[in-house]
Amino acid sequence: MCLQMANLVTSLCCVVLAAVVVAYPRNADRIQYGRIGSDVTMQCGSLDNDASVSWKMNGTYVKAQHSLEGPRLILTNVSLNHTGLYTCFQKQDDDKHEAIFLQIGIPPLEPTITCRSNTYPQGFYCSWHQQHSTYINTTFDVEVQHNQRSLEVKKDLFHKNRCHVRFPEVFSSFPYKVNVTAINALGKASATKTFEESSIVKPDPPERVTATPIRFNPRRLEVSWHSPATWPDIDNFPLKYFLRYRPLIREQWQHVELSDTTSHNITDAYAGKEYIIQVAAKDTEIGTWSDWSVAVHATPWIEEPVPVVSTTEVEFHTETKTSPMPCSNAPQKAEPPVGGAATVITFFSRLLLGMLLLLLM
């Protein structure tokens, strides 16, 4: 059985769970449980068989699917709808005699157990669950044995159906045996899991995976990552890694297995295509591969195109030279284009006229 401390923690956890799940009225005198599909008989206190009583469920008189036998109420083929607060009254004084909170559910089934070590070689954890809800408060008793002795079991603070166990030794050849018993008011069921130390070692996925394009290399991507923070001793228990990548345009993955490194250069990427990349981890000697890391996306380096200027976009600039300003501010009067020829004709006309006058004299 679990150590006393572990049992105390288990009990405390279960009390909290009961407060959340059950939440029955405080004015109930007692709790009674019934199995789905069965008949349930409730007794009104210690009244005699010939007592005449009436019953209410959540304040309403019970009328359907029941029979009365003196101080007893018999419910047939009960379902979850029958869960509630039942009160009985003696008919002669109509005073409440007793209040019973009825809970309907099912007995537990054999729990499903899984165990894993993501903190090797420190320890491992086991978790369990029911295939179907029991609808009533169910607790779990956990026992772990190794080499014919019981190990301390610590309940997880955040997962109600999980416990943690430290490895008593490393590289042990003795198997571990985990027994989980589910218990509620309608019954109990147990399951056992036996395993070798090496079979449950499974690291968490690598963290902080990045993929970066390499400048001037249109077919390369630089991928890097960190080992999982939960892996306690990377130096003495190194991990190896499995890288997978593919372009979004294809469904088929490419794979690379790597040791002693947390980076890799992809050299065969399609130029200009977006890639999806993930990494998994595994102990170099034992265990199984982790789940895949969170996927990252990256596109190889793309050369920026040189801008081409169209001839229709070229602007021609014409230089305009201005004449010097005239000395006078007054507008200049233009000379007639034939002014010189008119002066010569006038001069010869006067000369011929003078010669004719001399001949006439």
Residue frames as qw, qx, qy, qz and C-alpha x, y, z in Angstrom:
[[0.000, 0.888, 0.460, 0.000, 0.00, 0.00, 0.00],
 [0.276, 0.750, -0.076, 0.597, 1.01, 3.62, -0.36],
 [0.389, -0.006, -0.540, 0.746, 2.92, 5.14, 2.52],
 [0.135, -0.673, -0.619, 0.381, 0.93, 6.95, 5.16],
 [0.060, -0.511, 0.059, 0.855, 2.00, 10.34, 3.84],
 [0.081, 0.011, -0.690, -0.719, 0.92, 9.40, 0.34],
 [0.152, -0.500, -0.850, -0.071, -2.39, 8.12, 1.65],
 [0.108, -0.641, -0.395, 0.649, -2.96, 11.36, 3.52],
 [0.042, 0.353, -0.333, -0.873, -2.34, 13.38, 0.38],
 [0.120, -0.195, -0.852, -0.470, -4.60, 11.04, -1.58],
 [0.128, -0.598, -0.757, 0.232, -7.39, 11.45, 0.96],
 [0.043, -0.588, -0.143, 0.795, -7.10, 15.20, 0.94],
 [0.080, 0.170, -0.573, -0.798, -7.27, 15.29, -2.84],
 [0.159, -0.345, -0.885, -0.269, -10.32, 13.06, -2.85],
 [0.085, -0.618, -0.585, 0.519, -12.11, 15.21, -0.26],
 [0.064, 0.466, -0.151, -0.870, -11.67, 18.23, -2.51],
 [0.145, -0.011, -0.784, -0.604, -12.94, 16.27, -5.48],
 [0.118, -0.480, -0.865, 0.087, -15.99, 15.16, -3.53],
 [0.006, -0.598, -0.337, 0.727, -16.80, 18.74, -2.57],
 [0.149, 0.356, -0.395, -0.833, -16.77, 19.73, -6.23],
 [0.236, -0.041, -0.853, -0.464, -18.56, 16.74, -7.76],
 [0.186, -0.426, -0.872, 0.155, -21.11, 15.84, -5.08],
 [0.074, -0.165, 0.047, -0.982, -22.12, 19.24, -3.72],
 [0.343, -0.492, -0.786, -0.150, -25.08, 17.74, -1.86],
 [0.283, -0.756, -0.098, -0.583, -27.32, 19.96, 0.32],
 [0.131, 0.343, -0.689, 0.625, -26.12, 20.58, 3.84],
 [0.582, -0.191, 0.328, -0.719, -29.58, 19.92, 5.21],
 [0.808, 0.078, -0.534, -0.235, -29.42, 16.25, 4.15],
 [0.721, -0.551, 0.341, -0.245, -29.39, 13.87, 7.11],
 [0.654, -0.276, 0.665, 0.233, -27.59, 11.18, 5.17],
 [0.364, 0.531, -0.530, -0.553, -26.46, 10.10, 1.69],
 [0.782, 0.080, 0.610, -0.099, -27.67, 7.05, -0.15],
 [0.079, 0.471, -0.654, -0.587, -26.33, 5.65, -3.43],
 [0.792, 0.307, 0.460, -0.261, -28.07, 3.78, -6.20],
 [0.373, -0.192, 0.713, 0.562, -26.83, 2.02, -9.33],
 [0.415, 0.335, -0.287, -0.796, -28.19, 3.07, -12.71],
 [0.568, 0.069, -0.692, -0.441, -30.92, 0.66, -13.82],
 [0.296, -0.123, -0.892, 0.318, -31.52, -0.84, -10.39],
 [0.429, -0.720, -0.424, -0.344, -34.35, -0.42, -7.88],
 [0.233, 0.280, -0.495, 0.789, -33.66, 1.81, -4.86],
 [0.509, -0.652, -0.554, -0.102, -35.47, 1.61, -1.53],
 [0.126, 0.422, -0.354, 0.825, -35.30, 4.52, 0.92],
 [0.468, -0.493, -0.705, 0.204, -36.39, 4.17, 4.54],
 [0.143, -0.762, -0.035, -0.630, -37.94, 7.11, 6.35],
 [0.247, -0.601, 0.539, -0.536, -35.95, 7.08, 9.55],
 [0.067, 0.088, -0.966, 0.235, -36.88, 4.40, 12.06],
 [0.595, -0.012, 0.104, -0.797, -40.64, 4.63, 11.62],
 [0.569, 0.025, 0.797, -0.201, -42.72, 1.50, 12.04],
 [0.184, 0.081, 0.831, 0.519, -43.89, -0.48, 9.05],
 [0.071, 0.677, 0.730, 0.060, -47.44, 0.74, 9.47],
 [0.125, -0.583, -0.099, 0.796, -46.45, 4.42, 9.45],
 [0.469, 0.744, 0.449, 0.158, -48.11, 6.57, 6.81],
 [0.338, -0.565, 0.182, 0.731, -45.67, 8.92, 5.11],
 [0.572, 0.800, 0.178, 0.013, -45.36, 11.08, 1.99],
 [0.678, -0.221, 0.266, 0.649, -42.22, 11.90, 0.02],
 [0.311, 0.932, 0.012, -0.186, -40.87, 14.92, -1.82],
 [0.765, 0.058, 0.219, 0.603, -37.95, 15.18, -4.25],
 [0.308, 0.089, 0.096, 0.942, -36.31, 18.61, -4.32],
 [0.186, 0.199, 0.301, -0.914, -39.49, 20.05, -2.79],
 [0.594, 0.115, -0.343, -0.719, -41.96, 18.36, -5.18],
 [0.779, -0.118, 0.501, -0.359, -44.15, 15.39, -4.25],
 [0.071, -0.280, 0.902, 0.321, -42.95, 12.11, -5.73],
 [0.722, 0.268, 0.224, -0.597, -45.58, 10.68, -8.07],
 [0.795, 0.465, -0.303, -0.246, -44.03, 8.71, -10.93],
 [0.726, 0.327, -0.584, 0.156, -42.14, 5.39, -11.00],
 [0.009, -0.353, 0.719, -0.598, -42.37, 4.65, -7.30],
 [0.653, -0.423, -0.575, -0.254, -44.27, 2.62, -4.75],
 [0.253, -0.567, 0.450, -0.642, -44.85, 3.11, -1.07],
 [0.729, -0.223, -0.646, 0.035, -44.60, 0.39, 1.53],
 [0.568, -0.703, -0.320, 0.284, -45.24, 2.03, 4.86],
 [0.239, -0.889, 0.130, 0.369, -42.25, 4.28, 5.63],
 [0.538, -0.224, 0.591, 0.558, -40.34, 3.05, 2.55],
 [0.499, 0.730, -0.076, -0.461, -40.12, 4.65, -0.91],
 [0.703, -0.044, 0.625, 0.336, -39.17, 2.28, -3.74],
 [0.346, 0.735, -0.255, -0.524, -37.83, 3.78, -6.98],
 [0.855, 0.146, 0.482, 0.119, -37.64, 1.38, -9.93],
 [0.697, 0.430, 0.292, 0.494, -35.12, 1.38, -12.79],
 [0.207, -0.885, -0.065, 0.412, -33.42, 4.52, -11.54],
 [0.625, 0.560, 0.112, 0.532, -31.47, 6.88, -13.80],
 [0.405, 0.053, -0.205, 0.889, -29.36, 9.98, -13.24],
 [0.230, -0.512, -0.236, -0.793, -32.57, 12.01, -13.14],
 [0.692, -0.570, -0.435, -0.085, -33.38, 10.43, -9.79],
 [0.538, -0.017, -0.368, 0.758, -30.42, 12.12, -8.13],
 [0.165, -0.629, -0.097, -0.753, -31.64, 14.69, -5.62],
 [0.068, -0.165, 0.665, -0.725, -32.77, 15.49, -2.09],
 [0.507, -0.376, -0.694, -0.346, -35.64, 13.31, -0.83],
 [0.172, -0.214, 0.548, -0.790, -37.60, 14.29, 2.27],
 [0.374, -0.344, -0.845, -0.167, -40.25, 12.20, 4.04],
 [0.299, -0.279, 0.242, -0.880, -43.17, 13.46, 6.13],
 [0.030, 0.275, 0.925, -0.260, -45.57, 11.74, 8.52],
 [0.090, -0.476, -0.578, -0.656, -49.02, 12.46, 7.18],
 [0.380, -0.714, -0.581, 0.087, -50.63, 13.14, 10.53],
 [0.337, -0.783, -0.119, 0.509, -48.37, 16.07, 11.42],
 [0.570, 0.785, 0.107, 0.219, -46.83, 16.93, 8.01],
 [0.280, -0.877, 0.371, 0.126, -43.51, 17.56, 9.72],
 [0.605, 0.580, -0.545, 0.008, -40.30, 16.57, 7.96],
 [0.900, -0.412, 0.136, -0.040, -38.98, 13.40, 9.45],
 [0.679, -0.344, 0.444, 0.473, -35.79, 12.81, 7.46],
 [0.454, 0.820, -0.192, -0.292, -33.87, 14.19, 4.45],
 [0.795, -0.130, 0.510, 0.303, -31.90, 11.79, 2.25],
 [0.277, 0.737, -0.382, -0.483, -29.62, 12.83, -0.58],
 [0.879, 0.154, 0.450, 0.044, -29.76, 10.13, -3.25],
 [0.093, 0.694, -0.539, -0.469, -26.89, 9.82, -5.73],
 [0.913, 0.297, 0.261, -0.101, -27.16, 7.62, -8.79],
 [0.113, 0.754, -0.597, -0.252, -24.07, 6.24, -10.54],
 [0.939, 0.197, -0.275, -0.062, -22.19, 3.10, -11.49],
 [0.793, -0.498, 0.225, 0.268, -19.38, 1.07, -9.91],
 [0.042, 0.790, -0.487, -0.369, -15.89, 1.82, -11.22],
 [0.930, 0.356, -0.092, 0.014, -14.35, -0.19, -14.04],
 [0.814, -0.228, 0.104, 0.525, -10.74, -1.33, -14.17],
 [0.030, 0.919, -0.112, -0.376, -8.67, 1.85, -14.59],
 [0.790, 0.530, -0.008, 0.309, -6.37, 2.28, -17.58],
 [0.551, -0.737, 0.165, 0.356, -2.77, 2.87, -16.42],
 [0.671, 0.644, -0.089, 0.357, 0.11, 4.52, -18.31],
 [0.609, -0.693, 0.100, 0.373, 3.62, 5.14, -16.95],
 [0.602, 0.698, -0.006, 0.389, 6.42, 7.25, -18.38],
 [0.591, -0.561, -0.008, 0.580, 9.82, 8.65, -17.41],
 [0.414, 0.827, 0.119, 0.362, 10.50, 12.08, -18.90],
 [0.215, -0.899, 0.323, -0.202, 13.01, 12.91, -16.13],
 [0.975, -0.048, -0.084, 0.199, 15.28, 9.89, -16.42],
 [0.543, -0.064, -0.831, 0.098, 17.16, 8.83, -14.33],
 [0.182, -0.263, 0.463, -0.826, 15.40, 10.70, -11.51],
 [0.382, 0.177, 0.774, -0.472, 12.02, 9.03, -11.61],
 [0.089, -0.228, -0.768, -0.592, 8.78, 8.34, -13.44],
 [0.422, 0.083, 0.345, -0.834, 5.09, 9.09, -13.18],
 [0.030, 0.265, 0.942, 0.203, 1.96, 7.00, -13.67],
 [0.391, 0.092, 0.077, -0.913, -1.49, 8.25, -14.60],
 [0.085, 0.247, 0.965, 0.030, -4.83, 6.48, -14.81],
 [0.397, 0.081, -0.029, -0.914, -8.38, 7.10, -15.88],
 [0.523, 0.268, 0.756, -0.288, -11.78, 5.44, -16.10],
 [0.187, 0.187, 0.734, 0.626, -13.16, 4.56, -19.52],
 [0.223, -0.636, -0.517, -0.528, -16.53, 5.98, -18.45],
 [0.168, -0.434, 0.351, -0.813, -17.65, 8.37, -15.74],
 [0.267, -0.245, -0.900, 0.242, -19.04, 6.80, -12.57],
 [0.235, -0.657, -0.338, -0.631, -21.11, 9.96, -11.84],
 [0.647, -0.753, -0.091, -0.078, -20.25, 9.68, -8.15],
 [0.135, -0.851, 0.501, -0.080, -17.12, 10.39, -6.18],
 [0.981, 0.091, -0.114, 0.129, -14.42, 7.81, -6.96],
 [0.288, -0.839, 0.458, 0.052, -11.05, 7.60, -5.25],
 [0.827, 0.418, -0.369, 0.073, -7.92, 5.72, -6.26],
 [0.689, -0.626, 0.359, 0.068, -5.50, 3.72, -4.16],
 [0.633, 0.678, -0.371, 0.041, -2.04, 3.39, -5.76],
 [0.771, -0.501, 0.375, 0.118, 0.68, 0.88, -4.90],
 [0.577, 0.710, -0.402, 0.000, 4.12, 0.65, -6.58],
 [0.837, -0.426, 0.332, 0.087, 6.52, -2.24, -5.95],
 [0.551, 0.699, -0.454, 0.039, 10.07, -2.93, -7.09],
 [0.452, 0.333, -0.771, 0.300, 12.21, -5.88, -6.13],
 [0.558, -0.407, -0.720, 0.069, 9.62, -7.01, -3.56],
 [0.262, -0.399, -0.444, 0.758, 9.43, -3.71, -1.69],
 [0.138, 0.860, 0.489, 0.044, 6.94, -0.85, -1.80],
 [0.403, 0.172, 0.060, 0.897, 8.04, 2.54, -3.08],
 [0.008, 0.521, 0.382, -0.763, 6.90, 5.96, -1.93],
 [0.218, 0.558, 0.637, 0.485, 4.13, 7.40, -4.06],
 [0.069, -0.389, -0.212, 0.894, 3.56, 11.16, -4.27],
 [0.354, 0.719, 0.597, -0.031, 0.35, 12.56, -5.65],
 [0.346, 0.312, 0.276, 0.841, 0.67, 15.16, -8.39],
 [0.037, -0.402, -0.387, 0.829, -0.33, 18.65, -7.27],
 [0.307, 0.343, -0.194, -0.866, -2.06, 19.53, -10.54],
 [0.572, 0.069, -0.664, -0.476, -3.28, 16.21, -12.01],
 [0.673, -0.340, 0.374, -0.540, -5.69, 14.40, -9.68],
 [0.982, 0.060, 0.144, -0.107, -5.12, 11.04, -11.39],
 [0.664, 0.575, -0.369, 0.303, -1.33, 11.06, -11.45],
 [0.699, -0.693, 0.144, 0.101, 1.45, 10.10, -9.03],
 [0.393, 0.773, -0.477, 0.139, 5.25, 10.37, -9.04],
 [0.929, -0.338, 0.102, 0.111, 7.82, 7.76, -8.03],
 [0.013, 0.831, -0.545, -0.114, 11.61, 8.06, -7.74],
 [0.840, 0.285, -0.460, 0.023, 13.83, 5.36, -9.22],
 [0.749, -0.637, 0.180, 0.021, 15.41, 3.49, -6.29],
 [0.553, -0.402, 0.550, 0.480, 18.31, 2.56, -8.57],
 [0.464, 0.676, -0.281, -0.499, 19.41, 2.99, -12.17],
 [0.453, 0.402, -0.757, -0.245, 19.86, 0.22, -14.75],
 [0.532, -0.163, 0.721, -0.414, 17.83, -2.16, -12.60],
 [0.244, 0.077, -0.879, -0.401, 16.92, -5.53, -14.09],
 [0.070, 0.348, 0.864, -0.358, 13.95, -5.95, -11.74],
 [0.049, -0.515, -0.568, -0.640, 10.55, -4.97, -13.15],
 [0.163, -0.008, 0.365, -0.917, 8.24, -2.37, -11.62],
 [0.152, -0.444, -0.868, -0.161, 4.66, -3.24, -10.68],
 [0.177, -0.048, 0.154, -0.971, 1.97, -0.58, -10.37],
 [0.120, -0.454, -0.882, -0.037, -1.47, -1.40, -8.97],
 [0.196, -0.092, 0.056, -0.975, -4.33, 1.11, -9.07],
 [0.067, -0.428, -0.895, 0.103, -7.65, 0.40, -7.34],
 [0.214, -0.303, -0.188, -0.910, -10.69, 2.57, -8.10],
 [0.172, -0.339, -0.844, 0.377, -13.16, 2.75, -5.20],
 [0.284, -0.271, -0.054, -0.918, -16.60, 4.31, -4.82],
 [0.505, -0.114, 0.540, -0.664, -19.75, 3.64, -2.80],
 [0.863, 0.233, 0.005, -0.448, -21.04, 1.13, -5.37],
 [0.984, 0.062, 0.079, 0.148, -17.92, -1.01, -5.73],
 [0.225, -0.789, 0.475, 0.317, -14.26, -1.15, -6.66],
 [0.906, 0.406, 0.063, 0.104, -12.01, -2.43, -9.44],
 [0.460, -0.696, 0.412, 0.367, -8.25, -2.86, -9.78],
 [0.782, 0.610, -0.088, 0.088, -5.71, -2.92, -12.60],
 [0.667, -0.563, 0.327, 0.363, -2.00, -3.77, -12.61],
 [0.604, 0.775, -0.181, 0.049, 0.78, -2.67, -14.94],
 [0.774, -0.436, 0.300, 0.349, 4.25, -4.25, -14.99],
 [0.559, 0.817, -0.082, 0.118, 7.16, -2.78, -16.92],
 [0.777, -0.066, -0.052, 0.623, 10.94, -2.63, -17.27],
 [0.253, -0.715, -0.052, 0.650, 12.73, 0.61, -16.46],
 [0.246, -0.227, 0.512, 0.791, 14.03, 1.05, -20.01],
 [0.155, 0.448, 0.792, 0.385, 10.62, 0.67, -21.66],
 [0.064, -0.860, -0.497, 0.100, 9.05, 3.82, -20.16],
 [0.348, -0.489, 0.104, 0.793, 11.86, 6.31, -20.86],
 [0.348, 0.650, 0.515, 0.437, 10.43, 8.96, -23.18],
 [0.266, -0.209, -0.131, 0.932, 11.73, 12.55, -23.14],
 [0.266, 0.786, 0.352, -0.432, 9.57, 15.60, -23.68],
 [0.643, 0.654, 0.235, 0.322, 9.86, 17.20, -27.14],
 [0.507, 0.007, -0.012, 0.862, 12.77, 19.57, -27.90],
 [0.052, -0.852, -0.391, 0.345, 12.08, 23.21, -27.12],
 [0.002, 0.841, -0.129, -0.525, 12.59, 26.60, -28.80],
 [0.653, 0.194, 0.578, 0.450, 12.94, 25.22, -32.30],
 [0.181, 0.804, -0.057, -0.564, 13.92, 27.91, -34.84],
 [0.700, 0.293, 0.491, 0.427, 14.51, 27.84, -38.59],
 [0.025, -0.828, 0.078, 0.555, 16.38, 30.71, -40.26],
 [0.752, 0.641, 0.086, 0.130, 17.15, 31.36, -43.94],
 [0.648, -0.382, 0.235, 0.616, 20.85, 31.62, -44.85],
 [0.227, 0.847, -0.069, -0.476, 21.74, 34.77, -46.78],
 [0.310, 0.631, -0.575, -0.418, 22.71, 34.20, -50.42],
 [0.047, -0.117, 0.990, 0.067, 21.76, 30.50, -50.13],
 [0.573, 0.002, -0.153, -0.805, 18.33, 29.96, -51.74],
 [0.786, -0.054, -0.567, -0.240, 18.22, 26.22, -50.89],
 [0.470, 0.040, -0.715, 0.517, 19.37, 26.26, -47.26],
 [0.504, -0.717, -0.113, -0.469, 17.74, 26.65, -43.86],
 [0.263, 0.319, -0.727, 0.548, 19.52, 26.72, -40.51],
 [0.704, -0.502, -0.356, -0.354, 17.55, 24.81, -37.87],
 [0.225, 0.301, -0.703, 0.604, 18.38, 24.91, -34.13],
 [0.683, -0.524, -0.355, -0.365, 16.67, 23.76, -30.93],
 [0.169, -0.539, 0.646, -0.513, 17.20, 23.14, -27.19],
 [0.358, -0.086, -0.926, 0.089, 16.96, 19.89, -25.28],
 [0.486, -0.653, -0.450, -0.367, 13.82, 19.60, -23.10],
 [0.123, -0.636, 0.418, -0.637, 14.14, 21.43, -19.79],
 [0.841, -0.368, 0.145, -0.368, 12.67, 18.42, -17.97],
 [0.917, 0.179, -0.283, 0.216, 15.62, 16.20, -18.95],
 [0.515, -0.854, 0.056, 0.047, 17.82, 16.57, -15.84],
 [0.540, -0.583, 0.495, 0.351, 21.28, 15.33, -16.89],
 [0.708, 0.686, -0.041, -0.161, 22.02, 15.92, -20.55],
 [0.105, 0.752, -0.650, -0.019, 25.76, 15.40, -20.06],
 [0.291, -0.284, 0.905, -0.125, 25.63, 11.90, -18.59],
 [0.480, 0.375, 0.790, -0.066, 22.44, 10.84, -20.35],
 [0.048, 0.326, -0.350, -0.877, 22.68, 12.52, -23.77],
 [0.624, 0.509, 0.467, -0.365, 19.87, 12.68, -26.26],
 [0.265, -0.007, 0.659, 0.704, 19.78, 12.11, -29.98],
 [0.350, 0.503, 0.207, -0.762, 17.39, 13.92, -32.28],
 [0.400, 0.335, 0.780, 0.346, 15.21, 13.22, -35.28],
 [0.131, 0.460, -0.045, -0.877, 14.53, 16.12, -37.64],
 [0.395, 0.447, 0.759, 0.260, 11.75, 16.08, -40.20],
 [0.098, 0.538, -0.040, -0.836, 10.89, 18.75, -42.75],
 [0.398, 0.409, 0.739, 0.359, 8.83, 19.21, -45.90],
 [0.057, -0.028, -0.196, -0.979, 7.59, 22.00, -48.13],
 [0.456, 0.262, 0.491, -0.695, 3.94, 22.87, -47.70],
 [0.601, 0.397, -0.335, -0.607, 3.32, 21.89, -51.32],
 [0.569, 0.194, -0.794, -0.092, 4.21, 18.24, -50.57],
 [0.808, -0.461, -0.026, -0.366, 2.93, 15.61, -48.11],
 [0.924, 0.011, -0.277, 0.263, 6.09, 13.50, -47.88],
 [0.424, -0.880, 0.209, 0.048, 8.55, 14.26, -45.05],
 [0.655, 0.497, -0.466, 0.327, 12.32, 14.18, -45.27],
 [0.772, -0.635, -0.029, -0.018, 14.17, 12.90, -42.19],
 [0.442, 0.590, -0.524, 0.426, 17.59, 13.35, -40.61],
 [0.806, -0.543, -0.220, 0.086, 18.80, 11.57, -37.43],
 [0.259, 0.748, -0.342, 0.507, 21.39, 13.52, -35.44],
 [0.786, -0.442, -0.330, 0.280, 23.57, 12.90, -32.39],
 [0.569, -0.401, -0.114, 0.709, 25.46, 15.27, -30.09],
 [0.139, 0.081, 0.222, 0.962, 24.15, 18.39, -31.78],
 [0.157, 0.638, 0.620, -0.429, 21.20, 20.73, -31.47],
 [0.297, 0.708, -0.117, -0.630, 21.40, 22.29, -34.92],
 [0.609, 0.145, 0.695, 0.355, 21.35, 21.26, -38.56],
 [0.184, 0.494, -0.270, -0.806, 21.56, 22.94, -41.95],
 [0.700, 0.450, 0.547, -0.090, 19.00, 21.83, -44.51],
 [0.185, -0.465, 0.503, 0.705, 20.77, 21.96, -47.90],
 [0.113, 0.153, 0.844, 0.501, 18.17, 20.56, -50.28],
 [0.237, 0.581, 0.530, -0.571, 15.24, 22.90, -49.76],
 [0.388, 0.610, 0.547, 0.422, 13.19, 24.06, -52.71],
 [0.227, -0.005, -0.021, 0.974, 14.01, 27.66, -53.50],
 [0.262, -0.166, -0.125, -0.942, 11.26, 30.06, -52.52],
 [0.621, -0.342, -0.617, -0.341, 9.02, 27.41, -50.92],
 [0.447, -0.574, 0.361, -0.583, 7.73, 27.59, -47.35],
 [0.537, 0.109, -0.828, 0.123, 8.80, 24.67, -45.13],
 [0.709, -0.574, 0.052, -0.407, 7.36, 23.08, -41.99],
 [0.465, 0.412, -0.704, 0.343, 9.92, 21.69, -39.55],
 [0.756, -0.561, 0.064, -0.332, 9.72, 19.54, -36.36],
 [0.301, 0.485, -0.770, 0.284, 12.18, 17.76, -34.06],
 [0.872, -0.410, -0.155, -0.218, 11.87, 14.74, -31.71],
 [0.018, -0.673, 0.677, -0.299, 14.28, 13.50, -29.01],
 [0.952, -0.164, -0.232, -0.112, 15.30, 10.14, -27.55],
 [0.577, -0.661, 0.475, 0.072, 17.82, 8.80, -25.04],
 [0.345, 0.626, -0.645, -0.270, 20.80, 7.48, -26.99],
 [0.030, 0.246, -0.966, 0.080, 20.54, 4.03, -25.41],
 [0.039, 0.313, 0.930, -0.190, 17.03, 3.20, -24.17],
 [0.234, 0.520, 0.436, -0.696, 13.40, 4.19, -24.40],
 [0.431, 0.596, 0.622, 0.268, 11.29, 5.61, -27.20],
 [0.241, 0.294, 0.194, 0.904, 11.14, 8.80, -29.23],
 [0.077, 0.384, 0.434, -0.811, 9.40, 11.83, -27.80],
 [0.398, 0.761, 0.505, -0.083, 6.41, 13.44, -29.40],
 [0.491, 0.473, 0.219, 0.698, 7.16, 15.96, -32.15],
 [0.220, -0.316, -0.232, 0.893, 8.02, 19.51, -31.19],
 [0.308, 0.770, 0.327, -0.453, 5.81, 22.44, -32.03],
 [0.658, 0.439, 0.405, 0.459, 6.02, 22.97, -35.79],
 [0.121, -0.692, 0.091, 0.706, 7.91, 26.00, -37.12],
 [0.642, 0.674, 0.342, 0.126, 7.66, 27.50, -40.60],
 [0.265, -0.679, 0.315, 0.607, 10.45, 29.07, -42.67],
 [0.715, 0.684, 0.143, 0.019, 11.26, 29.97, -46.28],
 [0.736, -0.085, 0.162, 0.652, 14.81, 29.89, -47.75],
 [0.147, -0.582, 0.085, 0.795, 16.50, 33.15, -48.66],
 [0.522, 0.679, 0.482, 0.185, 15.04, 34.86, -51.71],
 [0.407, -0.067, 0.168, 0.895, 17.15, 37.33, -53.71],
 [0.187, 0.736, 0.334, -0.559, 15.51, 40.70, -53.94],
 [0.606, 0.545, 0.428, 0.391, 14.91, 41.60, -57.62],
 [0.302, -0.220, 0.100, 0.922, 16.81, 44.59, -59.07],
 [0.334, 0.715, 0.407, -0.460, 14.29, 47.30, -59.95],
 [0.418, 0.213, 0.570, 0.675, 13.97, 47.88, -63.74],
 [0.126, 0.578, 0.170, -0.788, 13.10, 51.45, -64.85],
 [0.539, 0.563, 0.598, 0.185, 10.85, 51.65, -67.92],
 [0.324, 0.107, 0.261, 0.903, 11.69, 54.17, -70.67],
 [0.159, -0.684, -0.497, -0.510, 8.18, 55.54, -70.37],
 [0.536, -0.769, -0.308, 0.162, 9.04, 56.54, -66.85],
 [0.580, -0.095, 0.007, 0.809, 12.21, 58.51, -67.76],
 [0.039, 0.935, 0.272, -0.226, 11.84, 62.25, -67.37],
 [0.590, 0.353, 0.150, 0.710, 13.68, 64.49, -69.88],
 [0.247, -0.811, -0.212, 0.486, 14.80, 67.85, -68.49],
 [0.508, 0.637, 0.220, 0.536, 15.32, 70.71, -71.05],
 [0.434, -0.443, -0.170, 0.766, 17.69, 73.48, -70.04],
 [0.225, 0.866, 0.365, 0.258, 16.36, 76.96, -70.92],
 [0.482, -0.130, -0.077, 0.863, 18.79, 79.88, -71.23],
 [0.041, 0.904, 0.400, -0.145, 17.39, 83.36, -70.64],
 [0.458, 0.583, 0.051, 0.669, 18.69, 86.46, -72.41],
 [0.332, -0.214, -0.386, 0.834, 20.13, 89.27, -70.32],
 [0.051, 0.822, 0.515, -0.239, 17.69, 91.97, -69.39],
 [0.387, 0.660, 0.162, 0.623, 17.89, 95.19, -71.51],
 [0.323, 0.017, -0.349, 0.880, 19.34, 98.32, -69.90],
 [0.311, -0.136, 0.017, -0.940, 16.12, 100.25, -70.23],
 [0.306, 0.200, 0.836, -0.409, 12.95, 99.16, -68.61],
 [0.540, 0.468, 0.022, -0.700, 10.96, 100.44, -71.60],
 [0.830, 0.263, 0.492, 0.022, 9.79, 97.92, -74.19],
 [0.261, -0.374, 0.555, 0.696, 12.05, 97.81, -77.29],
 [0.625, 0.599, 0.115, -0.488, 10.51, 98.86, -80.67],
 [0.739, 0.028, 0.588, 0.328, 11.30, 96.41, -83.39],
 [0.059, 0.505, -0.418, -0.753, 12.83, 97.64, -86.70],
 [0.805, 0.435, 0.080, -0.396, 10.94, 96.82, -89.88],
 [0.831, -0.087, 0.474, 0.279, 12.54, 93.93, -91.75],
 [0.610, 0.510, 0.326, 0.512, 13.08, 96.15, -95.00],
 [0.185, -0.932, -0.112, 0.291, 14.08, 99.47, -93.38],
 [0.441, -0.489, 0.423, 0.623, 17.66, 99.62, -94.98],
 [0.386, 0.290, 0.684, 0.547, 16.48, 99.09, -98.57],
 [0.072, 0.881, 0.464, 0.057, 13.89, 101.90, -98.31],
 [0.284, -0.827, 0.087, 0.477, 16.64, 104.38, -97.31],
 [0.434, -0.199, 0.588, 0.653, 18.77, 103.57, -100.43],
 [0.275, 0.574, 0.672, 0.379, 15.83, 103.98, -102.85],
 [0.071, -0.939, -0.291, 0.167, 14.96, 107.43, -101.41],
 [0.380, -0.641, 0.297, 0.597, 18.61, 108.64, -101.84],
 [0.358, 0.029, 0.677, 0.643, 18.81, 107.67, -105.62],
 [0.173, 0.751, 0.620, 0.145, 15.39, 109.17, -106.36],
 [0.140, -0.920, -0.084, 0.355, 16.54, 112.57, -105.15],
 [0.394, -0.434, 0.502, 0.636, 19.75, 112.36, -107.24],
 [0.327, 0.340, 0.729, 0.496, 17.90, 111.60, -110.51],
 [0.054, 0.884, 0.464, -0.038, 15.46, 114.45, -109.86],
 [0.248, -0.804, 0.144, 0.522, 18.35, 116.91, -109.51],
 [0.381, -0.156, 0.653, 0.635, 19.96, 115.75, -112.76],
 [0.256, 0.603, 0.687, 0.314, 16.73, 116.24, -114.69],
 [0.069, -0.934, -0.240, 0.255, 16.37, 119.78, -113.37],
 [0.334, -0.589, 0.388, 0.625, 19.93, 120.65, -114.58],
 [0.348, 0.153, 0.740, 0.555, 19.17, 119.38, -118.14],
 [0.126, 0.786, 0.594, 0.119, 16.02, 121.46, -118.37],
 [0.194, -0.853, -0.062, 0.480, 17.75, 124.65, -117.52]]
